[in-house]
């Protein structure tokens, strides 16, 4: 049994929803990349096991908003949380 699942995701959107709103909408999508000549890159391996996925967040923390940059890739680790 696994104790965590890791996905590699790319930031597709980091936009203030409307002028004056306190939050940004952050959209991450799973990284997907094929491979050539049986040479798997890290992106191709992640893409094989998580070919599709999306995470959307509304964030009000200015430092967190600055952390996410469109086009950059991030590791996302899912672990079980207590109730």
MORAKA-V105047 format. One record per backbone hydrogen bond with DSSP energy under -0.5 kcal/mol. NH is the residue of the N-H (numbers start at 1). CO is the residue of the C=O. If there is no record, write none. Layout:
BEGIN
{{NH CO} {NH CO}}
END
This chain:
BEGIN
{{5 78} {7 76} {9 7} {9 74} {10 29} {11 72} {12 10} {12 27} {13 27} {15 25} {17 23} {21 18} {24 59} {25 15} {26 24} {26 57} {27 13} {28 55} {29 10} {30 53} {31 8} {36 39} {39 36} {40 38} {45 41} {46 42} {47 43} {48 44} {49 45} {50 46} {55 28} {57 26} {59 24} {59 57} {62 60} {65 61} {66 62} {67 63} {68 64} {69 67} {71 11} {72 69} {74 9} {76 7} {78 5} {78 76} {79 77}}
END
